[in-house]
Amino acid sequence: MPFGLQPTHLIIILVVALLIFGPSRLPEIGKAVGKTIREFQSGIKEASQGFSEEVKPDSTKADTAKTEPQPVCKSCGKPIQAGAKFCPECGAAQ
C-alpha cells in the first residue's frame, strides 16, 4: 500500500472523513482529489518532457557547427570565438 498504510488505516480514515464531511460531500471531495492527482501527474510529465527536450542536442546547431569553419586570429593564427574583437592568445585586434 502507498505510504505504508494498512487496509484498516484506510477504513478508519474513511469513517472519520464520513463523520466530518457527511455522506453528501464525499463524492465531491473524492472527485476533487482525483482531479488534483491527475493534474499533478500531467504537470510532472510535461516538466520531464521539457527537461529532456532541453538536454537533447539540437541537430541543426550541431550540423551548422560542423560546416562553418572556426575563425582564426589574423596575427597568430590561433582559433578564436566567432565575433571576438580581440584574440585571447596574443591580444591583437580582429
RAKA-V830938 format. One line per field, one symbol per residue. ss: DSSP state (2 for helix, 1 for strand, 0 for the rest). phi: phi as a letter, one per 30 degrees, with the letter a starting at -180 (. if undefined). burial: # if it has 16 or more other ideal C-beta (glycine too) atoms within 10 Angstrom, else .. A space follows every 50 residues. Layout:
BEGIN
ss: ???
phi: ???
burial: ???
END
This chain:
BEGIN
ss: 02220022222222222222202222222222222222222222222222 22222000222222222000010000001000000100000010
phi: .diidcedddddddddddddciddcddddddddddddddddddddddddd dddddddddddddddddddddbddcciddbddidcbdddciddc
burial: .................................................. ......................#......#......#.......
END
